[in-house]
Amino acid sequence: MTEGKTAPLLQVQDLRVAREGHEILRGVDLQVDAGSVHVVLGLNGSGKSTLAYTLMGAGGYTTLGGSILLEGEDITQEPIDARARRGLTLAWQEPARFEGLSVERYLSLGQPEPDRERLLEALEAVSAQALASAGIGRTHLAGVGYGIAGHDWPGDRPGHIEAIEALEIPAPYALVNDTIIGLMAGAADGWGVGVVAGTGSNSWGRDRAGREAHMTGGGTMFGEYAGGGDLVAKAVEAVALAWTMRGPQTRLADAFVARVGALGVEDLLEGLYLSRYTLSSDAAPLVFEVAAAGDSVALEIIRWAGRELGSQAIGVIRQLGIEALAFDVVQIGSLYKGSPLLTDVMREAIHTVAPGARLVRLTVPPVVGAVMLGMEQAGVDFRPLRETLIASAAVVGGR
């Protein structure tokens, strides 16, 4: 090394690594200087995770050649704990899951106060964008509707109200869970039940008088399924049942092995258990693909999801006492794109309690629901203007 020249923070030289007898890394070179950020991209199975675990010194990986230098010192043969003491660590692309603990809460642990600044920044940005799109100022607003994800309990309200009040918009407003915004946008009469199925799931409802009812929003902690993450978890469970010969075989195993680049089903399950591999909600389309190919296990998982989402809607319907009425159940979220079977089973479940319920997909911008809620605060009946609002939102969105 030239005198006075600082060694790279991390340097990998001609690294060759094998796992279970298979050579995965073949002569990898990498240099990371202090203060820089590097992104390693590659197809599933190309060795990204192997490189990360090898750098950390995780077990199960055999270094066949090459070296790893941290701040100029060779750590190739150092154990994982020694590397950790040097400051080397791994951050998971998906945080660890603890039943009943939301990702937002997990990330905020250790903070002395809830981070309301981020919410305020988001509200300011969204409000500024909406006003700019409409070509008006804050003083022109007669009423405002806010929909916030995670606004599920009375205890959530004070912090959210504080952020809204900080905007200093001189108009009456209403604050609701964002499911209500999607419901109002998608329901022909602006009331009914909304069921979210995206990464997670939730359900809220609203009757003609504006009275609301809802699920807990607590997900698996309170037995509320089935978002994309739940669908994938159910599919992984089925793969494990098949591998341990407690359940039928399923093509989901091959699909997930290919997804993460595992060596086989055993390696897949071990990797998931040890967090070498992750399968999150973005793997949900695989379940639908395998089901479309006729896999009976995958098909039953979709039916299970339909029953669970229908159950959430039924709970809200009963809370509102609208079983005998005709109303819309608005399906909100990407999971509903997966298969018509999901909707068919969900409809069948709901009709056992509310035969007049109509299932409709949310196809208009959710902002329409926020405008409708704001109009209510200004004492304006939005229903005669619903189609005009939808058309206007489409024009603004297309700019």
N, C-alpha and C positions, 0 to 999 in steps of 0.2 A: 504494500500500500504506500502511496506517495505521502511523504511527511506533511502533516497539516491537513490532509484530506480526510473528511469524516466518512466512516464506514456506513454502508446502507443500513437502514433499520432492520431489514430482513432480506436475506439473499438465499436463493435456492439454486443449486448448481448440479446439472445433469442428474436429477433425482429419479431413481427407478424404484417403484414400490409394487409389491404383490400382496394379494389377499386370498387366502385359501388356495394357494397354488397358482392363481391367475395373475399374471403381470398386468397391472392397470396403468401405472405411470411409467412412461418410457422416455427418460431423458428430459425432464421438465426443468426449465430455467426461469427464474423470476427474481426481479429486484424491486424492492419497495423502499423508497426513501422516506425519511421522517417528514410528516406533514402531508404526504400524498395519499390518495385513495385509489385503489385498484379494484376493478370488477372482473371476475373470471366468469366467462360465459361458455356454455357448451351444451350439447345434447344430453339427455338422460343417459347415464352409464359412461360418460366420457371421462370421469375421474375427478370432478370438482370436489365432491365430498371426501374422496380418498385423499386428495391433496390437503384439505383442511384438517382432517383427522391426523394425518401424518405430521403436519406441522405442529399439531398440539401434542403429539406423542401418544395418541390413543392406542390401546391394545388391539391385536388382531391384524396389524399391518406390518409387513416385513420389508425393511429397506434393503434393496439389492445393490444399490450403488448411489453415488452422489453425496451431497452434503447440504445441511441446513445451517445457516449462520444468522445469529441474532446479535445485532450491533457488533459484528465482526468476530463473535465467538461461536465456535462450532458446537451446536446443541444436538447434532444428529442422534447421538446415543443417550441423551439425557432423558430421564423418566418424566412423565406428565406433570408430577408435582413440582419438579425443579423448574420446568418451563413456566408453570403457573406463577411461581415465585418471581420469575423474571418479568412478569407482566403479560405473558402470552395467554390469550383466552379465546373462546369461541362465543359468538352471540347467535342465538338461534333465529332462523328466519320466521319461525312461529313460536311465540312464547309458550312456556309450559302451561298446561291446562290444569286448573284446580276447580273442581266442581263447585259452582256457586260464586266463583270469583271472575268477574268480567275482565276482559283484556285491558279496558280503560283503567279499572281499579288496580289491576296487577301492575301496570306501568306507573301508577301514581303512588304506589307504596313507598314510604320514606319521605314523601313531601309533607312539609308542615301544614300546608293548606291546600285544598283542591285547586287545581290550576284553572281558574276562571278566565285568565288572560287569553288562553287559547280560544275559549268559547266566544269571548268578546271580539277577538280578532276575526273569527269566522263570521260572526253576525255582522260586523262592520263591513266585511268584504262582500257578503251576500247582499246586504242592504244597498251598498253603493252600486253594485252591479245591476240590481233590479231597478233602482232609480234612474241609472244611466240608460238602461234599455228602454224605459218608459219615457225618458226625456223630461222628467219632473224633479222637483226638489223635495226635501223633507217636509216643508211647510205645506205642500200640496196634498199630503196624505190625510184622508178622513178616517181611516181605520187600518189596522195592521194585523196579520195573522202569522204567528211563529210556530213552526213545528220542529221539535228537537228530538233526535234519537236518544233513547235512554231516559226520557222524561216520563218515568213510570210511577213514581210515588210522591206523596206530599213532601217528603224530605228532600226531593230533588228540586223543588220549586224555588226556595229562597235564592240559591246560587244562580239559577237561570234568570230569575226576575232581576237580580242585581246586574247581570250582564246586559239585559234588555234595557233597563232604566239608564244604564251608562251611555246608551246610544242617543239619548235625549231627543227622541222623535216625538213631537207634540201631537200625538193622536192616540185614541183608545186602542187597546190591543188585546188579543187572546193568545194564550200560550197552551199548546197541546203536544202530545206525542206525535211524531212525524207520521205515524200510521193513520191518524185522523186526517192529515193533509192529503194522503193518497186516497183515502176513502172518499172524501168530499170531491176530489177531482174525478174519481172513477165512477161513482154512483150517480145514476140519472137524476135522482131527487136530492142528492147531497147528504143522504143519511143511509145507514145500513151497517154492515160489518166489513172491516178490512182485515185481511190475513196476509202478513208479510212472510215470505219464504225466500230468503237470499242466503247470505252467509249464516244467519241465524233465523229465528222466527219470532213472531209476536202477533197479537190480535187485539184490536180495539173496535168498539162499536159506538154508534151514535143514533139516538132515535129522533123522531120528527121534532121534538121539543129541544133538542140539543143536549139531552142527558147522555153521559158517556158511561161505558163499561169496558173492562179490559182484563187481559191476562196479567200475570205478575211481571213478565219480562225477564224472569229469572232462569229461563232455559231449563237445562237438565236438572238443576237443583230442585226445581218445582215440577218436574215432569212435563215440561212444555217442549215438544218437538214439532216440526222437523225441518230445520234449515239445511243448507248444503253440508255444513260440518257434521250434523247429526246423520245425514244420509251416508256420508263417507265412513263415519264411525261404525254405523250399522253394517256396512259392507265389509269393513275390516274384521268386524266380529264374525261375520259369516265365513270369511276366509280362514280365520283361526279355528272355527268350529269344524270346517272341512278338513283342515290339516291334522287336527287332533282326532279325527274320525268320530266327531259327535254330531256332525251335520252333513248334508249333501254336498257333493263337489260343485264348484262354481267357476265359471270363466273369469270371475272377478279377480281370482288369484293371478292369472296370467296378465290381466290388464294392469294390476297394481305393481307387479314385478317389473313390467316394462316401463311403467310410469316413473319409478324411482331408480331404475337401473340395477335392481337387485340380482343376485346370482341365482335365486330360486325362491320358493315360498318360505323355506326355513330362514334364509338370509333376510327376506322381507320382514318377517315377524320379529326376528331378533333385532334387526335394524330399527324397527318402529319402537320396540321395547326400550332399546338403549339410546333412542333419539338420534341414531345415525341417519335414519330416513324420516321424512315427514309426509303425511298425506292430509292435506287440509281441505277446506270447502271447494277449492278450485279444481279438485279431482272429481267433483260430483258428476260432471258430464260423462265420465267413464261409466258410472253406474247406469245411466240412461242408455249409453251405447251398448253395453253388454245386455241390458234388458231388451233392447230393440232386436238383438240377435237371437232372442228366444230363451235366454238363460232364466230358468225358473226361480232361482234364488234372487237374482237381481229384480225380477218382476215382483216378487213378494216384498222386497224392500221398498219399492215404489208404492205398492199398495199400503204398506205400513205407514209411509210418509203421508199418503192421502188421508188415511184414517186419523192420524195424529193432528194434521192441520184442520181436518174437519172437526175434530174434538175441541180444538181451541175456539173455532167459530161457534160451535154449539154452546160452549160455556158463556160466551159473550151474548149470544141470542137469549139464553135463559136469564141472564142478569138483567137484560133490557125488557124481557117479557114480550118479545115480538114474534113468538113462535107461529102465531096464526096470521101474520101479515105477509104481504108480498114486498120484497126488498132486494137490494143488490148485495151480494158478497163479493167484494173487490179483491182480486188476487194481485198482490203487489210483490214484485221481486223476480229475479232471473230464474229461479228454480222451476217456475211454471212453464218455461220454454222447453223443459226436458222431455216431457211425454204427456200426451192427452190422457193417459191412464191415471196420472196423478190427479187431474181435475175430475175425471169420471168417478174415482173412488171417493174423493172429497165431497163431491155433489151427493153421492149416494148416502154418505154418512149424515150430511146436513139435512137431507130431505126426510130422514127418520124423525126429525124434531120440527123442522120448518119446511114443509113441502112447497111453500110459495117462494122460497129463496132462489134468486137467479145468480149464478156465478159468472162474473165478468172479469176480464183482464184489464189492468190499468194500462191504457194505451196513450194517455195524454200526459203532458208534462205535469209533475206534482205541484209546480208553482201555481197552477190553476186553483188547486185546493186552498193554498195560502191566500190567494186573492179573494176567494169566496169567503173565507173565514174573516178576512179584513173587512169585506163588505158588510158582513153581519154586525161587526163592531160599530160600523157607521150607520146602522139601521136600514141597510139597503137589501132588498130581496134579490139574491143572486140567481135564483132558478130561471127566470125568464131570459137571463143574459148568459146562461151557461155555454151555449154553442158559440156565441160571440167571443167569450173569454178564451175558449179552446182554440178558435181560429186565430185570435190575436196572439196567443202564446206560441202558436206554430210559426207565425210570421216573424215574431221577435227572435225565436230560437233559430230561425233560418238565416238570420243576418250574418 
